[in-house]
Amino acid sequence: MTSPEAKQPQPRMPKKEKQPTPEDLYKLSIADELGLGDKVRRVGWGGLSAAETGKIGGYMTKKARTQTKAGEQPR
C-alpha cells in the first residue's frame, strides 16, 4: 500500500502568456472575419471544432491564392 501523500497530484504551473506571432495575428484576423474570433479569445484554438479550424485554414489558403494571382506576396 502507498501512503496518501504519494497520491497527491503536483500543482501545475500556470501557462506563460506567449506573445502572438504574426501568423497567430493573421489567423485571428481570419477567425474574426468568419465570426469565430470571440470563441478563439474565450476558449483558445484548442476549443474549436475540426470544421471550424478547417474553415479558417481553407479561407487562409483561398486568400493566399488570390494574393498570389494578383501579384502580391501571400502571408
PDB file as gemmi writes it, atoms N, CA and C in Angstrom:
CRYST1    1.000    1.000    1.000  90.00  90.00  90.00 P 1                      
ATOM      1  N   MET A   1       0.828  -1.187   0.000  1.00  0.00           N  
ATOM      2  CA  MET A   1       0.000   0.000   0.000  1.00  0.00           C  
ATOM      3  C   MET A   1       0.869   1.245   0.000  1.00  0.00           C  
ATOM      4  N   THR A   2       0.398   2.248  -0.690  1.00  0.00           N  
ATOM      5  CA  THR A   2       1.124   3.514  -0.713  1.00  0.00           C  
ATOM      6  C   THR A   2       0.487   4.481   0.258  1.00  0.00           C  
ATOM      7  N   SER A   3       1.256   5.433   0.684  1.00  0.00           N  
ATOM      8  CA  SER A   3       0.732   6.415   1.621  1.00  0.00           C  
ATOM      9  C   SER A   3      -0.153   7.414   0.888  1.00  0.00           C  
ATOM     10  N   PRO A   4      -1.084   8.045   1.587  1.00  0.00           N  
ATOM     11  CA  PRO A   4      -1.971   9.020   0.935  1.00  0.00           C  
ATOM     12  C   PRO A   4      -1.214  10.201   0.335  1.00  0.00           C  
ATOM     13  N   GLU A   5      -0.067  10.548   0.917  1.00  0.00           N  
ATOM     14  CA  GLU A   5       0.707  11.666   0.388  1.00  0.00           C  
ATOM     15  C   GLU A   5       1.228  11.372  -1.017  1.00  0.00           C  
ATOM     16  N   ALA A   6       1.484  10.131  -1.332  1.00  0.00           N  
ATOM     17  CA  ALA A   6       2.035   9.765  -2.634  1.00  0.00           C  
ATOM     18  C   ALA A   6       1.013   9.954  -3.754  1.00  0.00           C  
ATOM     19  N   LYS A   7      -0.256   9.950  -3.424  1.00  0.00           N  
ATOM     20  CA  LYS A   7      -1.294  10.060  -4.443  1.00  0.00           C  
ATOM     21  C   LYS A   7      -1.679  11.504  -4.754  1.00  0.00           C  
ATOM     22  N   GLN A   8      -1.137  12.462  -4.016  1.00  0.00           N  
ATOM     23  CA  GLN A   8      -1.473  13.863  -4.243  1.00  0.00           C  
ATOM     24  C   GLN A   8      -0.847  14.342  -5.544  1.00  0.00           C  
ATOM     25  N   PRO A   9      -1.644  14.915  -6.441  1.00  0.00           N  
ATOM     26  CA  PRO A   9      -1.072  15.435  -7.685  1.00  0.00           C  
ATOM     27  C   PRO A   9      -0.245  16.680  -7.419  1.00  0.00           C  
ATOM     28  N   GLN A  10       0.778  16.853  -8.205  1.00  0.00           N  
ATOM     29  CA  GLN A  10       1.614  18.037  -8.093  1.00  0.00           C  
ATOM     30  C   GLN A  10       0.854  19.237  -8.647  1.00  0.00           C  
ATOM     31  N   PRO A  11       0.960  20.384  -7.999  1.00  0.00           N  
ATOM     32  CA  PRO A  11       0.282  21.565  -8.557  1.00  0.00           C  
ATOM     33  C   PRO A  11       0.916  21.948  -9.896  1.00  0.00           C  
ATOM     34  N   ARG A  12       0.079  22.336 -10.826  1.00  0.00           N  
ATOM     35  CA  ARG A  12       0.567  22.710 -12.143  1.00  0.00           C  
ATOM     36  C   ARG A  12       0.991  24.165 -12.151  1.00  0.00           C  
ATOM     37  N   MET A  13       2.041  24.407 -12.891  1.00  0.00           N  
ATOM     38  CA  MET A  13       2.493  25.782 -13.069  1.00  0.00           C  
ATOM     39  C   MET A  13       1.555  26.452 -14.070  1.00  0.00           C  
ATOM     40  N   PRO A  14       1.181  27.695 -13.826  1.00  0.00           N  
ATOM     41  CA  PRO A  14       0.323  28.374 -14.810  1.00  0.00           C  
ATOM     42  C   PRO A  14       1.072  28.562 -16.117  1.00  0.00           C  
ATOM     43  N   LYS A  15       0.335  28.464 -17.224  1.00  0.00           N  
ATOM     44  CA  LYS A  15       0.952  28.646 -18.534  1.00  0.00           C  
ATOM     45  C   LYS A  15       1.384  30.095 -18.690  1.00  0.00           C  
ATOM     46  N   LYS A  16       2.551  30.262 -19.290  1.00  0.00           N  
ATOM     47  CA  LYS A  16       3.014  31.613 -19.567  1.00  0.00           C  
ATOM     48  C   LYS A  16       2.237  32.167 -20.750  1.00  0.00           C  
ATOM     49  N   GLU A  17       1.934  33.437 -20.674  1.00  0.00           N  
ATOM     50  CA  GLU A  17       1.248  34.105 -21.775  1.00  0.00           C  
ATOM     51  C   GLU A  17       2.282  34.337 -22.862  1.00  0.00           C  
ATOM     52  N   LYS A  18       2.137  33.643 -23.990  1.00  0.00           N  
ATOM     53  CA  LYS A  18       3.117  33.804 -25.058  1.00  0.00           C  
ATOM     54  C   LYS A  18       2.725  34.959 -25.961  1.00  0.00           C  
ATOM     55  N   GLN A  19       3.721  35.594 -26.515  1.00  0.00           N  
ATOM     56  CA  GLN A  19       3.482  36.684 -27.442  1.00  0.00           C  
ATOM     57  C   GLN A  19       2.973  36.101 -28.751  1.00  0.00           C  
ATOM     58  N   PRO A  20       1.894  36.651 -29.299  1.00  0.00           N  
ATOM     59  CA  PRO A  20       1.386  36.124 -30.569  1.00  0.00           C  
ATOM     60  C   PRO A  20       2.349  36.446 -31.713  1.00  0.00           C  
ATOM     61  N   THR A  21       2.542  35.465 -32.573  1.00  0.00           N  
ATOM     62  CA  THR A  21       3.385  35.647 -33.751  1.00  0.00           C  
ATOM     63  C   THR A  21       2.564  36.347 -34.828  1.00  0.00           C  
ATOM     64  N   PRO A  22       3.230  36.852 -35.880  1.00  0.00           N  
ATOM     65  CA  PRO A  22       2.456  37.449 -36.983  1.00  0.00           C  
ATOM     66  C   PRO A  22       1.457  36.462 -37.588  1.00  0.00           C  
ATOM     67  N   GLU A  23       1.840  35.178 -37.628  1.00  0.00           N  
ATOM     68  CA  GLU A  23       0.916  34.172 -38.156  1.00  0.00           C  
ATOM     69  C   GLU A  23      -0.302  34.024 -37.239  1.00  0.00           C  
ATOM     70  N   ASP A  24      -0.085  34.043 -35.926  1.00  0.00           N  
ATOM     71  CA  ASP A  24      -1.203  33.966 -34.979  1.00  0.00           C  
ATOM     72  C   ASP A  24      -2.160  35.143 -35.174  1.00  0.00           C  
ATOM     73  N   LEU A  25      -1.596  36.333 -35.360  1.00  0.00           N  
ATOM     74  CA  LEU A  25      -2.436  37.518 -35.557  1.00  0.00           C  
ATOM     75  C   LEU A  25      -3.212  37.430 -36.870  1.00  0.00           C  
ATOM     76  N   TYR A  26      -2.573  36.867 -37.893  1.00  0.00           N  
ATOM     77  CA  TYR A  26      -3.250  36.685 -39.190  1.00  0.00           C  
ATOM     78  C   TYR A  26      -4.409  35.689 -39.045  1.00  0.00           C  
ATOM     79  N   LYS A  27      -4.143  34.568 -38.370  1.00  0.00           N  
ATOM     80  CA  LYS A  27      -5.208  33.578 -38.154  1.00  0.00           C  
ATOM     81  C   LYS A  27      -6.356  34.181 -37.352  1.00  0.00           C  
ATOM     82  N   LEU A  28      -6.013  34.990 -36.368  1.00  0.00           N  
ATOM     83  CA  LEU A  28      -7.053  35.616 -35.555  1.00  0.00           C  
ATOM     84  C   LEU A  28      -7.883  36.591 -36.384  1.00  0.00           C  
ATOM     85  N   SER A  29      -7.235  37.311 -37.304  1.00  0.00           N  
ATOM     86  CA  SER A  29      -7.998  38.227 -38.156  1.00  0.00           C  
ATOM     87  C   SER A  29      -8.935  37.447 -39.081  1.00  0.00           C  
ATOM     88  N   ILE A  30      -8.480  36.292 -39.571  1.00  0.00           N  
ATOM     89  CA  ILE A  30      -9.343  35.432 -40.398  1.00  0.00           C  
ATOM     90  C   ILE A  30     -10.502  34.907 -39.550  1.00  0.00           C  
ATOM     91  N   ALA A  31     -10.201  34.486 -38.324  1.00  0.00           N  
ATOM     92  CA  ALA A  31     -11.255  33.995 -37.433  1.00  0.00           C  
ATOM     93  C   ALA A  31     -12.287  35.092 -37.181  1.00  0.00           C  
ATOM     94  N   ASP A  32     -11.818  36.335 -37.033  1.00  0.00           N  
ATOM     95  CA  ASP A  32     -12.747  37.457 -36.854  1.00  0.00           C  
ATOM     96  C   ASP A  32     -13.651  37.615 -38.072  1.00  0.00           C  
ATOM     97  N   GLU A  33     -13.057  37.517 -39.267  1.00  0.00           N  
ATOM     98  CA  GLU A  33     -13.847  37.660 -40.499  1.00  0.00           C  
ATOM     99  C   GLU A  33     -14.920  36.584 -40.600  1.00  0.00           C  
ATOM    100  N   LEU A  34     -14.625  35.395 -40.071  1.00  0.00           N  
ATOM    101  CA  LEU A  34     -15.571  34.283 -40.146  1.00  0.00           C  
ATOM    102  C   LEU A  34     -16.500  34.208 -38.929  1.00  0.00           C  
ATOM    103  N   GLY A  35     -16.387  35.170 -38.026  1.00  0.00           N  
ATOM    104  CA  GLY A  35     -17.253  35.187 -36.851  1.00  0.00           C  
ATOM    105  C   GLY A  35     -16.817  34.241 -35.747  1.00  0.00           C  
ATOM    106  N   LEU A  36     -15.557  33.795 -35.768  1.00  0.00           N  
ATOM    107  CA  LEU A  36     -15.062  32.858 -34.767  1.00  0.00           C  
ATOM    108  C   LEU A  36     -14.061  33.490 -33.806  1.00  0.00           C  
ATOM    109  N   GLY A  37     -13.764  34.764 -33.994  1.00  0.00           N  
ATOM    110  CA  GLY A  37     -12.753  35.433 -33.175  1.00  0.00           C  
ATOM    111  C   GLY A  37     -13.080  35.444 -31.695  1.00  0.00           C  
ATOM    112  N   ASP A  38     -14.335  35.702 -31.339  1.00  0.00           N  
ATOM    113  CA  ASP A  38     -14.724  35.735 -29.927  1.00  0.00           C  
ATOM    114  C   ASP A  38     -14.527  34.374 -29.276  1.00  0.00           C  
ATOM    115  N   LYS A  39     -14.859  33.320 -30.009  1.00  0.00           N  
ATOM    116  CA  LYS A  39     -14.710  31.971 -29.457  1.00  0.00           C  
ATOM    117  C   LYS A  39     -13.232  31.642 -29.239  1.00  0.00           C  
ATOM    118  N   VAL A  40     -12.383  32.034 -30.189  1.00  0.00           N  
ATOM    119  CA  VAL A  40     -10.947  31.787 -30.052  1.00  0.00           C  
ATOM    120  C   VAL A  40     -10.410  32.518 -28.828  1.00  0.00           C  
ATOM    121  N   ARG A  41     -10.830  33.744 -28.624  1.00  0.00           N  
ATOM    122  CA  ARG A  41     -10.364  34.511 -27.465  1.00  0.00           C  
ATOM    123  C   ARG A  41     -10.876  33.930 -26.161  1.00  0.00           C  
ATOM    124  N   ARG A  42     -12.082  33.359 -26.198  1.00  0.00           N  
ATOM    125  CA  ARG A  42     -12.691  32.811 -24.990  1.00  0.00           C  
ATOM    126  C   ARG A  42     -12.109  31.458 -24.609  1.00  0.00           C  
ATOM    127  N   VAL A  43     -12.025  30.523 -25.581  1.00  0.00           N  
ATOM    128  CA  VAL A  43     -11.626  29.154 -25.254  1.00  0.00           C  
ATOM    129  C   VAL A  43     -10.286  28.746 -25.856  1.00  0.00           C  
ATOM    130  N   GLY A  44      -9.729  29.588 -26.722  1.00  0.00           N  
ATOM    131  CA  GLY A  44      -8.442  29.251 -27.332  1.00  0.00           C  
ATOM    132  C   GLY A  44      -8.619  28.431 -28.594  1.00  0.00           C  
ATOM    133  N   TRP A  45      -7.492  28.229 -29.294  1.00  0.00           N  
ATOM    134  CA  TRP A  45      -7.530  27.491 -30.561  1.00  0.00           C  
ATOM    135  C   TRP A  45      -7.955  26.041 -30.347  1.00  0.00           C  
ATOM    136  N   GLY A  46      -7.588  25.459 -29.221  1.00  0.00           N  
ATOM    137  CA  GLY A  46      -7.931  24.067 -28.944  1.00  0.00           C  
ATOM    138  C   GLY A  46      -9.417  23.839 -28.716  1.00  0.00           C  
ATOM    139  N   GLY A  47     -10.161  24.893 -28.474  1.00  0.00           N  
ATOM    140  CA  GLY A  47     -11.591  24.772 -28.230  1.00  0.00           C  
ATOM    141  C   GLY A  47     -12.435  24.790 -29.486  1.00  0.00           C  
ATOM    142  N   LEU A  48     -11.794  24.969 -30.643  1.00  0.00           N  
ATOM    143  CA  LEU A  48     -12.537  24.983 -31.902  1.00  0.00           C  
ATOM    144  C   LEU A  48     -12.753  23.560 -32.406  1.00  0.00           C  
ATOM    145  N   SER A  49     -13.839  23.368 -33.126  1.00  0.00           N  
ATOM    146  CA  SER A  49     -14.099  22.059 -33.731  1.00  0.00           C  
ATOM    147  C   SER A  49     -13.229  21.900 -34.976  1.00  0.00           C  
ATOM    148  N   ALA A  50     -13.140  20.687 -35.461  1.00  0.00           N  
ATOM    149  CA  ALA A  50     -12.368  20.422 -36.676  1.00  0.00           C  
ATOM    150  C   ALA A  50     -12.945  21.197 -37.859  1.00  0.00           C  
ATOM    151  N   ALA A  51     -14.254  21.294 -37.915  1.00  0.00           N  
ATOM    152  CA  ALA A  51     -14.894  22.037 -39.008  1.00  0.00           C  
ATOM    153  C   ALA A  51     -14.532  23.522 -38.949  1.00  0.00           C  
ATOM    154  N   GLU A  52     -14.494  24.070 -37.738  1.00  0.00           N  
ATOM    155  CA  GLU A  52     -14.160  25.487 -37.589  1.00  0.00           C  
ATOM    156  C   GLU A  52     -12.703  25.763 -37.957  1.00  0.00           C  
ATOM    157  N   THR A  53     -11.791  24.910 -37.500  1.00  0.00           N  
ATOM    158  CA  THR A  53     -10.386  25.114 -37.851  1.00  0.00           C  
ATOM    159  C   THR A  53     -10.173  24.899 -39.345  1.00  0.00           C  
ATOM    160  N   GLY A  54     -10.898  23.961 -39.925  1.00  0.00           N  
ATOM    161  CA  GLY A  54     -10.808  23.737 -41.366  1.00  0.00           C  
ATOM    162  C   GLY A  54     -11.313  24.932 -42.151  1.00  0.00           C  
ATOM    163  N   LYS A  55     -12.342  25.555 -41.637  1.00  0.00           N  
ATOM    164  CA  LYS A  55     -12.884  26.749 -42.289  1.00  0.00           C  
ATOM    165  C   LYS A  55     -11.847  27.876 -42.279  1.00  0.00           C  
ATOM    166  N   ILE A  56     -11.165  28.046 -41.147  1.00  0.00           N  
ATOM    167  CA  ILE A  56     -10.129  29.079 -41.043  1.00  0.00           C  
ATOM    168  C   ILE A  56      -8.970  28.763 -41.979  1.00  0.00           C  
ATOM    169  N   GLY A  57      -8.505  27.516 -41.975  1.00  0.00           N  
ATOM    170  CA  GLY A  57      -7.399  27.117 -42.849  1.00  0.00           C  
ATOM    171  C   GLY A  57      -7.742  27.239 -44.321  1.00  0.00           C  
ATOM    172  N   GLY A  58      -8.941  26.857 -44.665  1.00  0.00           N  
ATOM    173  CA  GLY A  58      -9.384  26.956 -46.058  1.00  0.00           C  
ATOM    174  C   GLY A  58      -9.459  28.394 -46.523  1.00  0.00           C  
ATOM    175  N   TYR A  59      -9.930  29.273 -45.646  1.00  0.00           N  
ATOM    176  CA  TYR A  59     -10.039  30.677 -46.009  1.00  0.00           C  
ATOM    177  C   TYR A  59      -8.653  31.313 -46.137  1.00  0.00           C  
ATOM    178  N   MET A  60      -7.722  30.889 -45.266  1.00  0.00           N  
ATOM    179  CA  MET A  60      -6.345  31.391 -45.358  1.00  0.00           C  
ATOM    180  C   MET A  60      -5.721  30.974 -46.687  1.00  0.00           C  
ATOM    181  N   THR A  61      -5.949  29.736 -47.097  1.00  0.00           N  
ATOM    182  CA  THR A  61      -5.415  29.233 -48.366  1.00  0.00           C  
ATOM    183  C   THR A  61      -6.019  29.986 -49.538  1.00  0.00           C  
ATOM    184  N   LYS A  62      -7.330  30.197 -49.479  1.00  0.00           N  
ATOM    185  CA  LYS A  62      -8.011  30.914 -50.550  1.00  0.00           C  
ATOM    186  C   LYS A  62      -7.453  32.332 -50.693  1.00  0.00           C  
ATOM    187  N   LYS A  63      -7.244  33.011 -49.562  1.00  0.00           N  
ATOM    188  CA  LYS A  63      -6.693  34.359 -49.597  1.00  0.00           C  
ATOM    189  C   LYS A  63      -5.272  34.360 -50.159  1.00  0.00           C  
ATOM    190  N   ALA A  64      -4.474  33.375 -49.779  1.00  0.00           N  
ATOM    191  CA  ALA A  64      -3.089  33.300 -50.266  1.00  0.00           C  
ATOM    192  C   ALA A  64      -3.067  33.091 -51.776  1.00  0.00           C  
ATOM    193  N   ARG A  65      -3.943  32.239 -52.283  1.00  0.00           N  
ATOM    194  CA  ARG A  65      -4.004  32.014 -53.732  1.00  0.00           C  
ATOM    195  C   ARG A  65      -4.434  33.267 -54.473  1.00  0.00           C  
ATOM    196  N   THR A  66      -5.409  33.965 -53.926  1.00  0.00           N  
ATOM    197  CA  THR A  66      -5.884  35.196 -54.551  1.00  0.00           C  
ATOM    198  C   THR A  66      -4.774  36.240 -54.583  1.00  0.00           C  
ATOM    199  N   GLN A  67      -4.023  36.352 -53.494  1.00  0.00           N  
ATOM    200  CA  GLN A  67      -2.929  37.325 -53.438  1.00  0.00           C  
ATOM    201  C   GLN A  67      -1.816  36.952 -54.415  1.00  0.00           C  
ATOM    202  N   THR A  68      -1.533  35.663 -54.553  1.00  0.00           N  
ATOM    203  CA  THR A  68      -0.504  35.217 -55.482  1.00  0.00           C  
ATOM    204  C   THR A  68      -0.899  35.543 -56.913  1.00  0.00           C  
ATOM    205  N   LYS A  69      -2.156  35.302 -57.271  1.00  0.00           N  
ATOM    206  CA  LYS A  69      -2.629  35.609 -58.613  1.00  0.00           C  
ATOM    207  C   LYS A  69      -2.594  37.107 -58.889  1.00  0.00           C  
ATOM    208  N   ALA A  70      -2.806  37.914 -57.842  1.00  0.00           N  
ATOM    209  CA  ALA A  70      -2.804  39.366 -58.010  1.00  0.00           C  
ATOM    210  C   ALA A  70      -1.385  39.934 -57.995  1.00  0.00           C  
ATOM    211  N   GLY A  71      -0.389  39.070 -57.817  1.00  0.00           N  
ATOM    212  CA  GLY A  71       0.999  39.510 -57.810  1.00  0.00           C  
ATOM    213  C   GLY A  71       1.495  40.008 -56.482  1.00  0.00           C  
ATOM    214  N   GLU A  72       0.694  39.809 -55.421  1.00  0.00           N  
ATOM    215  CA  GLU A  72       1.109  40.224 -54.090  1.00  0.00           C  
ATOM    216  C   GLU A  72       1.823  39.073 -53.400  1.00  0.00           C  
ATOM    217  N   GLN A  73       2.559  39.406 -52.349  1.00  0.00           N  
ATOM    218  CA  GLN A  73       3.238  38.395 -51.546  1.00  0.00           C  
ATOM    219  C   GLN A  73       2.225  37.853 -50.530  1.00  0.00           C  
ATOM    220  N   PRO A  74       1.902  36.533 -50.569  1.00  0.00           N  
ATOM    221  CA  PRO A  74       0.955  35.998 -49.588  1.00  0.00           C  
ATOM    222  C   PRO A  74       1.581  35.978 -48.207  1.00  0.00           C  
ATOM    223  N   ARG A  75       0.742  35.987 -47.181  1.00  0.00           N  
ATOM    224  CA  ARG A  75       1.227  35.944 -45.809  1.00  0.00           C  
ATOM    225  C   ARG A  75       1.676  34.567 -45.435  1.00  0.00           C  
TER     226      ARG A  75                                                      
END                                                                             
